[in-house]
C-alpha cells in the first residue's frame, strides 16, 4: 500500500498504527481519513482593521508598546517596513530603526 507523506515534515517514511498514520521523523500522528478530506489551508494574518497582511508589507503601530529589557518604548505611529509573517503568538517578524529585530502582534499594527 502506498501511504501519503507526512503533512507536517513531508517525510516519506510514514507507517500505519491502528487507524492512525505516524511519522517516525517528527512523531506527527494523523487520521488516514483526514488526509483525504484535508486541503492545504494557509493561515491568514490580519491587522487591527481586518486587512490581510503579507510578507513585505509596511505597517504602522496603533499604540505605544513597551519593549522588554529596554527603558524606552515603541511609539504610536512608528512605521515598520518589510515585515515577515511567522507562526506563533507574535506573528510579525521585523526590524525597527533604533531598536533592531523585533516581533510584534498583528493586532497592534495597521497596514499602510
C-alpha angles and dihedrals in degrees: 000000000000109000122200122251119260110278091215104048101006093237115166094209098085121145138189122255108181106303094340133084115224133198113214093199101055100013092235114158125197140163118261088225091056091058092060095047099035119098121194102267116195116208114244117217119206133190126227091281095048097256115145113252123212137179111285097026123136118231139179126220113246096201141018111276125202115227117218112237093017131094092215131067137219107257128227110264096032108150116227116194131199100013123189123212117228137173119261143059093305100047102181121075114193148143118243121199110248093015107052126211114010141170118217137185114244091227090071098054138073123209116238 
